[in-house]
Amino acid sequence: MPDLAAATRGRILFGGDYNPEQWPEETWHEDVRLMKDAGVNSVTLGVFSWSKLEPHPGAREFGWLDTLMDLMHDHGIGVVLATPTSSPPPWMGRLHPDTLPVTEDGRTEWWGGRQHFSHSSATYRRYAAAITEDLAARYGGHPALTMWHINNEYCTFDHGDQAAAAFRRWLREKYGTLDALNTAWGTAFWSQGYDSWDGILPPRLPHYMKNPTQVLDFRRFTSDMLLECYVAERDIVRRHTPHIPVTTNFMPLWFGQDAWRWAEEEDVVSVDLYPDPRDPLGAQNGALVQDMTRSQARGPWVLMEQAAGPVNWRGVNHPKPRGLNRLWSLQAVARGADAVCYFQWRQSRQGAEKFHSGMVSHAGEEGRTYQEVKQLGAELARIAPHVTGRHITADVAVLHDWHSWWAGAQDGRLSTRADYPDVLRAWHRALWEAHLTTDFAHPEHDLTPYTVVVVPQLYALTDAAIDNLLAYVRGGGTLVCGFLTGIADEDDRVRPGGMDARLRELFGIRTLHEWWPLDAGETVACEGFRGTLWSEEIEAAEDAETIPYQGGELDGLPAVLRRGRAWYVSTLPEPDALRDLLARIAAGAGVRPVLDAIPAGVEAVRRGDLLFLLNHGREAVTVEVPGSHRDLLSGSTMRDEVTLGRYGVVVLQS
């Protein structure tokens, strides 16, 4: 099976989405000149080109794409060729209304935007397969082709009749009998028992709250249906070009896809990443997505999209200050990316995203954006021979599971403030600020490579996952779990005792009496720190070590428990406290940062034998790095210390 190395060929892929159909042909030649000047070696073509390629049913207009494929090859620029199936032409919805998705309250989502397709529509799938087949047959042998890009940002939910029929088929395959489904869904509650498969619908808008397990299964079904669409197109292009790797681009921490499962079906794992330039935690959020994507890829990965400047979909869309685009791009490389790409090459003059930045902004060649892109292209070319294909070793794993997230996101939960992504970010932030490089892992993955495993929150756990955690600790690993972990099984059935008994035994919890969620702005005092968001009324086993709550209803009860190498944290400590706690636990297990005394705001990551140092602050800072090192970016030799200016980066080779 081809991998990313087959596409990079020792380079860091650099470029982005190219939409030449928006421009007259004379602009294409100007684009190529600017691409060559900026060091662009890869463009993605065809993502939103379906109506251009098939202007009416069955027509094929490939001449313009022939010209572009040849033009790219003539100038040494590789093409990531996309199937255009994320945005069907208007004629499809007009002629075939069954291809349009329907919302939970019965509204049709019409053409005029994008992603307006029903994943369960046989008509849509037939047209998608036909255009994919013809693209693969025509361009599979073209020398410019380096990778296939299937669809774009799969994210469509559908509650219509097509989806309802497919949902029933999916449920029949999963459960076999209505009795099994009724048991799994707990339909004895609220008189929801089903006597016929035909009575089952997607979780459409009800009078009151929905059945949580029905919603959970519908989320699983949606991920599976979208994956079927991807696999169908992937198999077509793979049949024509078994030597060319295939990918599709994830969105960061996207709710609608089980990306662990999806990644198993990809030759190359790709992600789109758009941190807010004004977000003080933008770099940490970027690191989280990068760590997760690298872990799904099990090695180098593709940053398929980022913004060279502002986006256009936030309330206020701020540009990136000078140097920030370079810093965040090199952060991705530090954390395993072998491709740094953008949406898009040239900023559009019309359409919904004309204020979303491009590598060439409205300011043109002389604009700051293009000049910074040009500098970055030269630097990526300089370091590529030393970086591409190299892996990152982490001693710490953060566990994450989409099914647990979906289950915990139900309407009837105890606190909407205990939002899973926020909890996950808080724990990853603590590890990031402690300068501990982390992988992500599924709770049923092999955890033996890791010295410390961290579980910020996994509300629903399978028996296999729980057994895996117990075996990990028995095997000598250190486990740290946050609140609301192990509460329910895979059917969202609350475990007896409010937490799985095996986990209570592991952590030294005799009884979990009650959950005490906290209001906005409310905190609880604990010995040595303050907790936020959540607290719990727990009775500890006699042999458990504890850090108690102080004052209030929970005075003297354990906020943190430890039994051997297993820790349980029943609140969310304030950021500094959580960082210090995890750093102390990691150090006790023998895990330490790659450098001692790393200043705040500096990120240190080792990729292979290279040390990346990134200054996320606006002030210069000095970092002690014993020994003599060469900075691959500047070519300078540095001894014992490195000074990083505003948003400064060095890539050190010893």
N, C-alpha and C positions, 0 to 999 in steps of 0.2 A: 504494500500500500504506500503511495507517495506521501511524503510529509513536507513540512515547511522548507526543509533544506532543498527540496527539488525546485522550489520557486525562488528562493533567495540566491542560490548559487554563490554563497559567500558574501552577499551584499546585505545590508539593511535595506529592505524595501522602503522607498520614500516616494510619496506622491499622494494620490487621493482620487475621489470620485471626479470623473471628467464627464461633463454633459455638453458635448459639442453641438448637439442638435438644437441648443438654445442660441447658437451663434452662426453667422454667415461663414462660408468656407474660408474666406481670406483670414478670418480670425484664427482658424486652426493652425495655420503656419506660424502665426505670431505666437500662439500658445506653445508650439513645439520649441521655438527659439527660447522662450522664457523657461520652459521646463528644463532644457539642456543647461541653461545658465544657472539654474537653481539646483542642479544635481538630481532632478526627478528621474527615477528609473522604473516607476510603475504607475499605471493609471487604471482605474476601474471604469469600464465602459458598460453602458446599457441598462443601468439599474432601473431607470424610470422611462424606458424607451419603447414600451409595448405599442403605444398608438403610432409611433413612428415606424416601427418594424411591421406592424399589422394594422394598417389604417382602416381596413374594413375586413370582415370575417374571411379568413383563408388567404388574404393577400400577403405578399412578402416583399418588403422594400429593404433589401440588404445592401444596395449600392453605396449608400453613405457610410455604412459600417465597414464595408470592404475597403473604402478609401482610408478610413481612419485606422484600421488594423494595419494596413500597409504603411501608412504614414508613421505610426508608432514604431513598427519594426525597422523601417529605414533609418530611424534616429536612435535606435538602441534602447527603446523604452518598452518594457514588458506590459502586457495587458492582463488584468484580472477581469475576465469577461463574465458579466452578470446575466442571469436569466431575469427578464423584466417583470416577473409575475407578481410583484408586490403591488402593482398599480395597473389594474386592467383598464383597457380603453373604454371610453363612454359607451360605445356601441354594445359592449358586452352586457352591461347592466340594463340598457334600454331593450335589447332583444331577449335577454335572459334574466329576468328579475330574480330567479332562483340563485343567481351567483352573488346576490347582495346580502350582507350580514344584517341581522336584526338584534336590537338591544333588548334588555330584559323586560322593558315595558312595551315592547311590540313595535318600536319605531324602526323603519328601514334606514340604514345608512347608505346614502346615495353616492353616485360618482361625483367627481368634482374636487376630491382631495386625493388621498392615497390609502392603501391597505383596505380598500372597500371590496373584500371578497369573502365569501363563505367557504371556510376550509372544508366543509362537508359536501359542497355542491359538486355533483358528478360533472356538470357542465363546465364549471370553472376548472376542475382538474383535467378535463379533456383538452380544453384550450391551452392550459399551462403546459401539459405534456407535449402538445403539438409544436408550440413555439420553441420549447426547449430542445426537442428532437431536431428541428431544423437548424437551430443555432449550433448544436453540437456537430451535426453532419457537415455544416458549411465551414466552421472555424476550428474543428478539432485538430486539423493538421496544420493550422497556421503557425508560423514560427514565432509570432509575437505572443501567443497564448502561454501564460505561466500558471494561471490558477482559475478555477471556476468559483463564482460567487452566486449562490442560490438565493433568489428572492431578496428581501431586505427587512431587517428588524421585525421578524415575525411577532405579531402582537394582537391579532384579531380575535375577539370573542364573538360568538354567534349564538343567539337563543331562538333562532327561527325554526321552521318546520324541518328543513333539511338537517339541521343540527340535532333536532329532537329525535329524528329517526336514527341518526348515527349514534346518539347518546344511548338509546335503547339497545342497539346492537352491541355497543361497547360494554354496557352493564350486563347483558346476557353472557358475554364472553367472560367477564370477570366473576360473576356470581353463580351463573348456571341456573339457579332457581329463584323464584320470588321469595320463598321463605328465607333463603340466605341473604337476599337484598334487604328484606324487611328487618332482619336481625341486625345487619351491619348498620343500617340507617336509623335504628331505634324508632321505627314508625309506630310503635305502641304509644308513643307520646303524641298528644294532640290528634289522635284518631287519623293517622296518616297511612295506615296499612294499605298496601297495593294488592289488588286481586287480579290485575292484568298488566302485562308489560306496556300495553297501549296507553295506560293511564299515567305513565311516567313522562314527565317533561323536564326540560332544563329548568333551573331555578329562576323562573320568571317572577315578575314583581308580585308579591303576595300582599294580603291585607296587613300581616304582621311579620315577625321574623321568620326567616327561612330555616329549613332543616339543615343544620350545620354539616352533616355528613353528605347530604345530597350536594351541597355547595362544594364540599371538598372533592367529591368524585367528579363533579363537573369541571373543576379546575384541572384535575388529572386528565380527564377526557380531552379538554381543550389543548393542553400541552401535547397529548398524543396525536390529536388530529393534525395539528400544525406540523408535528414531526413527520407524520405520514406524507404531507405535502412536500416537505423538504426531501425526504428519502426518495420519493417518486422521481423528482427532478434530478437528484444526485445520481440515482441509478442510471438514468438516461445518459447523462454526460460521462459517467464512469464507463459505460459500455463503449462509447466512442473513443474515450481518451483515458485508459486505465493508468497512464503514467502521469496525469495531471492532477494535482491535489484539489480538493473541493472544500469549500467553507461556506458558512453563512454568519452574519454578524449579530452577536448577542447585544442586548442593551444591558447596562450595568445594573446588577442586582434586580433584574426585571421579574416582576411578580408572576407572570404568566407562563413561564417555561421552566421545566425541570432541566436546568442546564447540565447537571451531571449526566443525565441520560442522553441529552442532545450531543454532548461533547464526544460520547462514544461513537456517534455516527459521522463525525467530521474527521477529515484528514488533517485539517488545520483549524484551530480555535481562534475566533476573532471577536473583538468587542468594540463598541463605540463608547467614548468617554468624554463627558462634557462638564467638568467641575466648574463651579461659579468662580470667576476671578476675584470676587469680593468675599468669598467664603474663607474665613480664617482656617477652616479645616479642609479646604479644597485639596491640598496635597495629601492629607491623610485619606480622604475619600478616594482619591486617585490610587493611592497605594493599596487600599482595600480591594478595589476592582482589579488592579493589576495582579495582586496575589491570588485572587480567586480565579482569574482567567488562566494564569500560569498553572495553577493546580488542576484545572479542568484539562488543560493541554498536556499536562505532565511533561512540560518542557517549554521551549520557545513558542511564542504566540504572536498574533497580529493585532496591533492597534489600528483597526480599520477606519475609524472616524474620530476626529477631534476637531476643535475649532481653532483656526489661526488667530482669530480675534473674538468679537462678540457673537453670541447666538441671537435668535430673534423670538424665543418662546418663553422667556422669563418676563416678569412684570416690568423690570428695568434690566436692560441688557448692556452690561458693562464690557468695554474692551479689555484685552489683556495688557497690563503694563509692560513696558519695555523689558524684555528678557524672560518673561514668565512662560511664553510659549516654548522657548528653548529649554527652560528648566523642567517643565512638566513632560516634554518629549523625552528628554534624557532620563528622567525618572522612570518612564516606561521601559526604556532600554535597560536601565539598571535592574529592573524587576522582571526581565526576561523577554521583552519584546524584540523580535527580529524584523519588525515592520512598523514604521511610523507614518501614518497616512491621515488624510483630512477629508472632511466634507466641507467644501469641495475645492476644485482647482481654481476656477474663476468665479467670482461672486456674481450671482445672477442679477440681471437688470429688471426682470419681471417675475411674477409669481409669488407664492406665499413666503418664500425664503430669500427674497432679494436683500433683506437686511441681515441675513446670516452670513458671516464672513467667509471669504475664500482665501486660498493661498495667494491669489492675485486679487486684491480688494478693489473697490471702486476707485481708489487712489492710483491704481495701476502700478507699473514697474518701479516708479520712484517712491511709492508709498512705503511706510515703515514695515507694514506686514510682509510684503514681498521681500524686502531687504533682509528681514530677520529669517524668513524661510530660506533664503539663499545661503545665509551663514550656516543655518542648521544643516542644510543638505551637504555642505562641504565638510562639516564636522562628522556627520554620520558616515560619510564615505571614508574619512580618515580612521575612524575606530572600528569599522565593520570587520576587517580581517582578524581583529583581536577579540571580537565579541560574539559574532553570530554562532549559533549552535551551542553556546555555553549555558550550563545549567546553574541553578541556585540551590543551595542546600540549606534547609531550615530544620531546626531542632524543635520548633513549636508548631502545632497544628491547631487551627480553629475549626470546629465542626459546624457545618451548615447543611440544612436540608430543606428543599422547597416544600415538601409535603408537610413537614412540621410547621413551617411558616403559614401555609394555606390553612391548616387546621386551627392554628392559634388566632387567625384573623377573623374569626366569626363575629357576627353581630352581638351575640350575648355574652361577650367576655367581661371580665371583672374590671378592666381598665383599658380604655382606648389609648391612654397615655403610654402604656407599656407596649409601644409599637416595636415589633420585632426588628425592622431594619435599624431603628435608632439604638436599640440595645446592642445589636451586632456591631454597629459603628463605634459605640462607646468602648466595647471591649477591645476591638482591633486598634482603636486610637491609643488605648493604654499600652498595648504591646508595641505599637509604632513609636510612641514617645519614650518608651523604655529601650528603644533601639534594638528590639528583638525581631529578627526576620521570621515571618510566619508563612506557612502554607495553609490552604483550606483543605478539608477532607469531609467526605460523607460519613455519618456515624457508623455505617457498616463497612467502611474501607479498612484495609490493613493499617493499623496505627503503630505497629512496632517500630517503624523508622524514627518515631518522635519521642523525645525525652519528656516533653510536657504537652498535654492535650487540654485545650480550653473549650468549654461549651458555654457560650454566652447565654443561650436560651434555646432549648429544643423541647417545646411543649408536648409534642407527640413523638413517641419513640416505639419502634417495633421491638418485639422480644429479641430479635437477632441483634439489633443495635445495642440494647441493654447488655446482652451477653458479651458483646464486643467490648463495651466499656469495662465491664467487670474483669474480663480476661486481660485487658490492657493493664489495669492496676495490679492484678495478680502477677503479671509478667514484669513488674518493676517500674511501670510508667507512673507519672504524676498527673492526676486529673483534677481540673478546677472547673466547677459548674456554677452557673448563675441560676437565679430563681426561675420558677415556672418551667422546670426541666423534668421530663418523665411523668407528666401529669396524666397524659392520655395515651391510648394505643393508636394504631393506624386507622381505626374507624372513629376516632375522636370520642372514644368511650373512656370516661374518667377511671383511672386505676383505683382499686380499693385502697383506702387510706389517703387519697388525694395526691399520692406520689407512689410510683412503683416500689413495692416493698424491698426489692433487691437493692435499689438505689438508696432507700432510707437506711438500710443496713450498712451499705458502703460508706455513707457520709456520717454515720453516727446519729441519725435522727430517730428518736424513739416514737414521737408522734408529731405530725404536722397538724396543729389544731385549727389554724385559720389563716387565710391570706389577708393582708392589710395594705391594699394599694394606697398610694399617696396622691394628694391633690397637687395641682400645679403650684410650684413655689414651696410646697411642704417638704420638710426634711425630717429625718430621725437621727438622733445622736447615737453614735456607737463609740466604743472605747477606741479613741485615736482618730476618728474620722466621722463624717456625716454621710448618711445614706439618702438617696433620692429615689423617686419613682415608685418604690415598692418596699414592703417589709412583710415579715411572716412571724406568726406565733408558733414557735417550735419548741418542743421538749427534747433535749439532747440525751443521748445515751451516756452512761456513766463514764465510759472511757473516751469520750469525744473531747477534744480540745476546742475551746470556744473563745470568740471575741463577742462580748455581750452588747446588747442595746443598753442605753442609759437614759432613764427617765421615761415618762409616758406609760402607755398601756403595756409595752413590751419590756419594761425595765428589768434588766438582769437576764433576759432570755437571749439565746444565741443569735447574733447577726451573721457570724461566720462560724462554720464548724469544720473541724479537721479530724479525720480518722486515718492515721497512717499517711499514705500518699494521696488520699482523696479529700478534696476541699469542696465545701458548698457555701456560696455567698448568697444570702437571702434578701439582699437589697442591692441597689446600684450605687456603689461608693462614688463620691464626687471624683472628677477626673484625676486629680493628682493622687488621691488615695487609692484608686483602682490601679493606676500605673505603679505606684510603690508596692502595693500588695502583690501584683503579678510579677514585678521585677524580683521581689524577695523570694517568692515561691520558685521562680525560674532559677535564680542563683542557688537556692538550696538544692535544686535538682542538677546543678552543674551547667546551666545554660547562661551564657553571658553575651553581651554585645560584641560586635566584631572589633571594636576599639574601646578603650577605657576613656572616661571623661569626655564624652561627646557633648558639645555645647547644645543647648536648647535651640530648636529650629533647624538643626543640621541633621540630615538623613545619611546614614552610612549603610551601604548594601554591598555585599561581596557577590559578584557573578563570576563563577570560575575562579581564576586567580587575580581578577581585576577588582579593585576597590573603588566604588563610586561614592563620592562625597557631594552632597547637594545642600546648598544653603537656601532655605525657604524664607529667609528674612531679607529685609531691605538694608540692613547694616552689615558691614564687613565683620568677619569672625575668623579666628585662628583655631585650627584643629591640630592637636598633637598626633603625629603619625610617625612612630619611631622607624628609623632606617632611611634609606635612599630610594626614591621612587621617581618614575617618569610619568608625567601627565600626557596621556595620549591625545588630548584635545589641543594642547598648546605646544607640545614637544619639549616643555621645560622639565628640568630635573629638580626635585624638591627633596629636602633632607630634614627629617624629624618634625617638621610642622608645615601646615598648608594654610594659606590665607585665602578665604573665599569672599569675594565681593558680593554686592547685592545680587541675589538669585544666581550665585556663582556655582559652577560645577567643575569637578576634576574627575578624571578617570585614571586611577593610578595603577601602574604596572611596576612590580618590584623587581 
